[in-house]
Amino acid sequence: LQCMQHNLHKSKVVTNELNQWLSGLKGRTGIALVQEPNNNKGKIANLSKNLNVFLGDKDKVIITTTGINSWKLNQFCNTDQVTITTKTENNTIIVFSSIYMPFDSLEAPPSRLMTDLVEFCANKRWELIIGADANSHHIGWGSSDNNTRGENLFDYIVSTNLQICNIGGEPTFENIIRQ
């Protein structure tokens, strides 16, 4: 199972690259945990027809290849989160969630819905993979500095069985003044 997380920033070009990645799996299974795809009236533009699309409200989506037995967990979906469950060939349950943590939220991350999801999965002993655009800085996931949002989220992560699984050292965000 190939898995990736990406904020597409509503870009048609990057959405096309995601489609190429999923289409290029050729018989292998894949899941993309996506924030801000190129979305037009609830449809993700330029996606192959042989993909399963689980839309949250607005700009959160999980896209899977067709060989995956999966269903949406509506109780863990809202404007900033979409969650699905999969069952593997050996009956292992894995939950995937695509989460956006707005930078202007009055609530420090993580959200109550995310903590409820983590507790739900822990109680059921289900595996959980979260792909998030956390809008939080912490050296624990490769930022060059920490901010309060990052410290709150990092403290939560280390207080649970969650693990940070960033691969590589490339910045996940970059503009003229910071990365």
N, C-alpha and C positions, 0 to 999 in steps of 0.2 A: 504494500500500500504506500503510494507516494502522497505526501501531504505538504501543502504550502500555505502561507499566509501572506496577504498583500493588501495594502491600501492602494487602490487604482486611481485615486484622485479624479474620478470621472473621466479619465482619459480614454478616448477611443483606441489610441495606439497601444496602450498598456493592456486594455481589455482584449484586444486582438492577440497580443503576446500570451496572455493567460489562456485564451482559446487554443492557440497553437500548442502550448505546453500540455493541456489536457488531451487534445487530439493526438499529440505525439506519443502518448503512453502506449498506444497500439496493443490492446488486449490486457494491459496491466490496469490495476485499479488506482484511482486518484481522487483526492479531496482537496478543494481550494477553499480556504476560509478568507472571505473577501470583505473589505470595507470600501465604500464609495465606488462601485462599478459605474460604467457608463449605462445609466438606467433611463429608459424612456417608457413612461406610463406602466411601470411594473415589469417591464421586460428588459433583460440584459442584452444590449445590442451585439450583434455579430457572433453569438455563441452557436456552436454546432448543435444540431437537433438531437444528437444522441447523448446528451448530458442531462442529469437531473439537477434542477435548480430549486433550492429552498430559500425563499425570500423572507426576510424579516420585514419590519416596517422600514420603508425608505431605502437606506443605503447599506444594509447588512445582508450578506448572502453567503450561502454555502453551496458549492457546485461539486457534484460527484459524477464520476463515470458510471455507466449503466450497470456494471457488475457488482454494485454495492447494495446490500439489503439495508435500507435506511428509512427512517421516518422522523418527522419533526416533533420536537417536544414543546408544544405550544405554551406550556406553563413557564418555560424559561426563554420566552421570546418577548421582546418589546421593541421600542424605537431604536435601541442601541445594541441589541443582542438577538442573535438567531441561533438556535440549538437543535442538533439532530442526534439521533442514536443510530448506531450501526450494530449489526450482529455478524460476526465473522463465521467462516466455515466451521470452526471448532466451538461455536456458540459463545465466544467471548463478546461481551457488550462493551462498546467504546462510544463515548459521547464526545461530540465535537461542537464547539461553540465559537462563533465569530462575534467579537465584542468590540464596540467603539466606546471609548471613554472620553466624552467631550471635554476639551480643555477649559471651557467656560462653565462647567457644571458647578453648582453650589455644593454638591456632595463630593467629598474626596473619594478617590478610587480605593478599593473596588466598590461597585454598586451593590445594593442589597440583593438584586436578582442574581448577580454573579456569586456572591457568598452563599445564597440559597442553593444554587446549582452545585457548587463545590461540596456543600454539606450533603445534598441529595445523593451525589455520586459516591461520596465516602460511605454513607450509610448502606447503599446498595452494593458496595464494593465493585463499582463500575469504573473502568478507566476513563479519564477525562483529558481531552486535548483542547486548549483554548488558543485561538489565534486572535491577537488583540492589537488595535491601534490605541495605545494607552495614553498618549499625550502626556507622558510622565518621564522625567529624567532620573536615571539612577545608574551609577557605575556598575551595578550588578548585572545589567544587560547591555553594557557597552557604551553608555552615555559618557560624555566627558565631564559631566557634573551631576549633582543631585538637586532636585527641587522637592518641595513639600509633598506634592502629588506622588512623586517617585518614592519618597521615603515611606509614605503611607502604604502604597501598593507593595513595596518590597517587604515591609514589616508583615503585611498580611501573608504574602507568599511564604515567607520563612516560618510563619506560625501554623502552616498547613503542610500537607504532603505534596504540594505543588512544586514543580521544578522549572527553572528557566532553561529553555532549550534553543536559544539563539545559535545560529551556525555562522561562523565567520565574524569578521570585524568591520565589515562595510557599514557605513551609516545607513539607518533606515529612513532618515529624513535629512534633507539638505536644502538650505536656501543661502542667500548672500551673506547673512550674518551668523549662521550657526549650522551645525550638523549633529 
